[in-house]
Amino acid sequence: MLNLWRKSPPPPPPPHKPQAAAVESHLKTFDTLDFDVFSNQKWDRLKENHSENIVVTWPDGHETKGIETHIEDLKALFVFAPDIAIKEHPILASARVHGHR
C-alpha cells in the first residue's frame, strides 16, 4: 500500500568543506568530548577541556559551578537514562543540510 503521508528521506549532507585549522581543531575536540567522553562516561577526561571553575547553565536555567559538580550532574543523567549516547551534533547536521558546513 502506498503511504502518501510518508516524507521522503532527507538528501545526504553536502561534503565537508575544510575550515581554518583552529576551527577544525575545535570541531574535533567537540566530537571527542561528545561521542567518546560523554557517551562512554569517561568523566576523568572532562578536565582536559573544562576548567576547574566551569559554570554550566542547564536547560531548565539552573547553574552549577565547578568541574566536580558538573561531573556529578552528568553521572546522574546516566542513572536516569543509562543508554544516553550522542550520535550526531544536531547543529552541525542542520548546517550541513542547509549548506553551511
DRENNUTI-812349 format. One record per residue: residue in three letters; x, y, z of N, C-alpha, C in turn; residue number from 1. Coordinates in steps of 0.05 Angstrom, whole numbers. Example, Ala and Ser with C-alpha at 12.3 -4.5 7.8 and 13.67 -1.06 7.14 Angstrom:
DRENNUTI-812349
+------+--------+---------+--------+---------+----------+--------+--------+---------+--------+-----+
: code : n_east : n_north :   n_up : ca_east : ca_north :  ca_up : c_east : c_north :   c_up : pos :
+------+--------+---------+--------+---------+----------+--------+--------+---------+--------+-----+
:  ALA :    264 :    -114 :    156 :     246 :      -90 :    156 :    264 :     -66 :    156 :   1 :
:  SER :    257 :     -45 :    142 :     273 :      -21 :    143 :    258 :       1 :    157 :   2 :
+------+--------+---------+--------+---------+----------+--------+--------+---------+--------+-----+
END
This chain:
DRENNUTI-812349
+------+--------+---------+--------+---------+----------+--------+--------+---------+--------+-----+
: code : n_east : n_north :   n_up : ca_east : ca_north :  ca_up : c_east : c_north :   c_up : pos :
+------+--------+---------+--------+---------+----------+--------+--------+---------+--------+-----+
:  MET :     17 :     -23 :      0 :       0 :        0 :      0 :     18 :      25 :      0 :   1 :
:  LEU :     11 :      44 :    -15 :      26 :       69 :    -18 :     17 :      87 :      5 :   2 :
:  ASN :     37 :      97 :     20 :      31 :      116 :     42 :     38 :     143 :     32 :   3 :
:  LEU :     17 :     159 :     27 :      21 :      186 :     16 :     31 :     206 :     37 :   4 :
:  TRP :     29 :     198 :     63 :      37 :      216 :     84 :     66 :     213 :     92 :   5 :
:  ARG :     79 :     193 :     82 :     107 :      189 :     89 :    124 :     209 :     75 :   6 :
:  LYS :    142 :     221 :     90 :     161 :      240 :     78 :    184 :     225 :     65 :   7 :
:  SER :    194 :     235 :     44 :     217 :      222 :     32 :    242 :     228 :     50 :   8 :
:  PRO :    261 :     211 :     49 :     285 :      215 :     66 :    299 :     240 :     58 :   9 :
:  PRO :    312 :     253 :     78 :     327 :      278 :     72 :    350 :     272 :     53 :  10 :
:  PRO :    358 :     291 :     37 :     381 :      286 :     20 :    406 :     283 :     36 :  11 :
:  PRO :    426 :     270 :     26 :     451 :      267 :     41 :    464 :     295 :     44 :  12 :
:  PRO :    479 :     298 :     66 :     492 :      324 :     71 :    513 :     329 :     49 :  13 :
:  PRO :    519 :     354 :     44 :     540 :      361 :     25 :    567 :     353 :     37 :  14 :
:  PRO :    587 :     349 :     20 :     613 :      342 :     31 :    624 :     364 :     49 :  15 :
:  HIS :    639 :     355 :     69 :     652 :      373 :     88 :    670 :     393 :     74 :  16 :
:  LYS :    667 :     418 :     80 :     686 :      438 :     70 :    706 :     445 :     92 :  17 :
:  PRO :    731 :     440 :     87 :     751 :      446 :    108 :    749 :     475 :    117 :  18 :
:  GLN :    753 :     478 :    143 :     752 :      505 :    155 :    781 :     512 :    163 :  19 :
:  ALA :    784 :     535 :    175 :     810 :      543 :    186 :    820 :     522 :    206 :  20 :
:  ALA :    846 :     519 :    208 :     857 :      499 :    226 :    846 :     500 :    254 :  21 :
:  ALA :    844 :     524 :    265 :     834 :      527 :    293 :    805 :     517 :    295 :  22 :
:  VAL :    789 :     523 :    275 :     761 :      514 :    275 :    760 :     483 :    273 :  23 :
:  GLU :    775 :     472 :    255 :     776 :      442 :    253 :    785 :     429 :    279 :  24 :
:  SER :    805 :     441 :    292 :     814 :      431 :    318 :    792 :     432 :    339 :  25 :
:  HIS :    777 :     454 :    340 :     755 :      456 :    359 :    733 :     436 :    353 :  26 :
:  LEU :    727 :     432 :    327 :     706 :      413 :    320 :    714 :     385 :    327 :  27 :
:  LYS :    740 :     379 :    324 :     750 :      352 :    331 :    747 :     348 :    361 :  28 :
:  THR :    755 :     368 :    377 :     752 :      367 :    406 :    723 :     363 :    414 :  29 :
:  PHE :    705 :     378 :    401 :     677 :      376 :    407 :    667 :     348 :    401 :  30 :
:  ASP :    675 :     337 :    379 :     667 :      309 :    372 :    677 :     290 :    393 :  31 :
:  THR :    703 :     292 :    401 :     714 :      274 :    421 :    699 :     276 :    447 :  32 :
:  LEU :    694 :     301 :    456 :     680 :      304 :    481 :    652 :     291 :    481 :  33 :
:  ASP :    638 :     295 :    459 :     610 :      284 :    458 :    609 :     255 :    452 :  34 :
:  PHE :    622 :     247 :    430 :     620 :      220 :    421 :    635 :     200 :    438 :  35 :
:  ASP :    657 :     208 :    449 :     674 :      189 :    465 :    671 :     194 :    495 :  36 :
:  VAL :    679 :     218 :    504 :     679 :      224 :    532 :    652 :     222 :    545 :  37 :
:  PHE :    632 :     238 :    535 :     605 :      237 :    546 :    592 :     210 :    542 :  38 :
:  SER :    591 :     201 :    517 :     576 :      177 :    511 :    587 :     152 :    525 :  39 :
:  ASN :    613 :     152 :    531 :     625 :      129 :    545 :    632 :     135 :    574 :  40 :
:  GLN :    622 :     158 :    584 :     624 :      165 :    612 :    653 :     166 :    622 :  41 :
:  LYS :    670 :     177 :    606 :     699 :      179 :    614 :    703 :     206 :    628 :  42 :
:  TRP :    691 :     208 :    652 :     690 :      233 :    666 :    717 :     245 :    673 :  43 :
:  ASP :    737 :     229 :    677 :     764 :      239 :    683 :    775 :     255 :    660 :  44 :
:  ARG :    766 :     250 :    636 :     776 :      264 :    612 :    763 :     292 :    609 :  45 :
:  LEU :    742 :     298 :    623 :     729 :      324 :    620 :    749 :     347 :    628 :  46 :
:  LYS :    767 :     340 :    647 :     786 :      360 :    656 :    806 :     368 :    634 :  47 :
:  GLU :    807 :     353 :    613 :     825 :      360 :    590 :    816 :     386 :    577 :  48 :
:  ASN :    790 :     391 :    577 :     779 :      414 :    562 :    760 :     432 :    578 :  49 :
:  HIS :    757 :     426 :    604 :     739 :      441 :    621 :    756 :     453 :    644 :  50 :
:  SER :    752 :     478 :    651 :     766 :      490 :    673 :    755 :     480 :    700 :  51 :
:  GLU :    771 :     482 :    721 :     762 :      474 :    748 :    738 :     490 :    757 :  52 :
:  ASN :    737 :     515 :    748 :     715 :      533 :    758 :    693 :     537 :    736 :  53 :
:  ILE :    689 :     516 :    720 :     668 :      518 :    699 :    641 :     525 :    711 :  54 :
:  VAL :    626 :     541 :    697 :     598 :      547 :    704 :    581 :     535 :    682 :  55 :
:  VAL :    562 :     518 :    689 :     544 :      505 :    670 :    516 :     514 :    674 :  56 :
:  THR :    503 :     524 :    653 :     475 :      532 :    654 :    459 :     509 :    641 :  57 :
:  TRP :    442 :     497 :    656 :     426 :      474 :    647 :    401 :     484 :    632 :  58 :
:  PRO :    389 :     467 :    616 :     365 :      475 :    601 :    342 :     487 :    618 :  59 :
:  ASP :    340 :     478 :    643 :     319 :      489 :    660 :    327 :     516 :    672 :  60 :
:  GLY :    351 :     526 :    666 :     360 :      552 :    675 :    377 :     552 :    700 :  61 :
:  HIS :    379 :     530 :    715 :     396 :      530 :    739 :    425 :     528 :    731 :  62 :
:  GLU :    442 :     538 :    748 :     471 :      537 :    743 :    485 :     521 :    764 :  63 :
:  THR :    507 :     508 :    755 :     525 :      494 :    773 :    553 :     506 :    769 :  64 :
:  LYS :    569 :     505 :    790 :     596 :      516 :    789 :    616 :     494 :    797 :  65 :
:  GLY :    637 :     492 :    781 :     658 :      473 :    787 :    657 :     448 :    772 :  66 :
:  ILE :    680 :     438 :    764 :     681 :      413 :    747 :    671 :     389 :    762 :  67 :
:  GLU :    676 :     387 :    788 :     667 :      363 :    803 :    636 :     362 :    804 :  68 :
:  THR :    624 :     385 :    808 :     595 :      387 :    809 :    583 :     380 :    781 :  69 :
:  HIS :    597 :     390 :    761 :     588 :      384 :    733 :    589 :     353 :    728 :  70 :
:  ILE :    611 :     341 :    736 :     614 :      312 :    732 :    592 :     297 :    748 :  71 :
:  GLU :    587 :     305 :    772 :     566 :      291 :    788 :    539 :     294 :    774 :  72 :
:  ASP :    533 :     317 :    763 :     508 :      321 :    749 :    506 :     303 :    724 :  73 :
:  LEU :    529 :     301 :    710 :     529 :      284 :    686 :    525 :     255 :    693 :  74 :
:  LYS :    538 :     246 :    715 :     534 :      219 :    724 :    505 :     213 :    730 :  75 :
:  ALA :    491 :     233 :    742 :     463 :      230 :    749 :    446 :     226 :    724 :  76 :
:  LEU :    453 :     238 :    702 :     438 :      234 :    677 :    438 :     205 :    669 :  77 :
:  PHE :    460 :     191 :    673 :     463 :      164 :    665 :    449 :     145 :    685 :  78 :
:  VAL :    444 :     154 :    709 :     427 :      138 :    728 :    398 :     138 :    718 :  79 :
:  PHE :    390 :     162 :    710 :     362 :      165 :    699 :    359 :     151 :    672 :  80 :
:  ALA :    378 :     155 :    654 :     377 :      144 :    627 :    404 :     132 :    619 :  81 :
:  PRO :    408 :     107 :    627 :     435 :       95 :    624 :    444 :      91 :    595 :  82 :
:  ASP :    426 :      93 :    576 :     433 :       88 :    548 :    438 :     114 :    532 :  83 :
:  ILE :    442 :     136 :    546 :     447 :      161 :    532 :    472 :     158 :    515 :  84 :
:  ALA :    471 :     167 :    491 :     495 :      168 :    474 :    490 :     190 :    453 :  85 :
:  ILE :    510 :     206 :    449 :     509 :      226 :    428 :    519 :     213 :    402 :  86 :
:  LYS :    502 :     214 :    382 :     510 :      201 :    356 :    514 :     222 :    334 :  87 :
:  GLU :    503 :     246 :    338 :     506 :      267 :    317 :    502 :     294 :    331 :  88 :
:  HIS :    516 :     314 :    320 :     512 :      341 :    330 :    490 :     354 :    314 :  89 :
:  PRO :    467 :     359 :    326 :     445 :      370 :    311 :    451 :     396 :    297 :  90 :
:  ILE :    466 :     414 :    310 :     472 :      440 :    297 :    489 :     436 :    273 :  91 :
:  LEU :    509 :     419 :    275 :     526 :      413 :    252 :    511 :     399 :    230 :  92 :
:  ALA :    494 :     380 :    238 :     478 :      366 :    218 :    459 :     385 :    204 :  93 :
:  SER :    447 :     403 :    218 :     430 :      423 :    206 :    446 :     441 :    187 :  94 :
:  ALA :    469 :     449 :    196 :     486 :      466 :    179 :    493 :     452 :    153 :  95 :
:  ARG :    499 :     426 :    156 :     506 :      410 :    132 :    483 :     409 :    112 :  96 :
:  VAL :    459 :     404 :    123 :     435 :      402 :    106 :    430 :     428 :     92 :  97 :
:  HIS :    435 :     450 :    106 :     430 :      476 :     94 :    454 :     488 :     80 :  98 :
:  GLY :    475 :     472 :     77 :     498 :      481 :     61 :    518 :     499 :     74 :  99 :
:  HIS :    517 :     501 :    101 :     535 :      519 :    114 :    561 :     506 :    123 : 100 :
:  ARG :    563 :     480 :    122 :     588 :      466 :    130 :    593 :     442 :    113 : 101 :
+------+--------+---------+--------+---------+----------+--------+--------+---------+--------+-----+
END
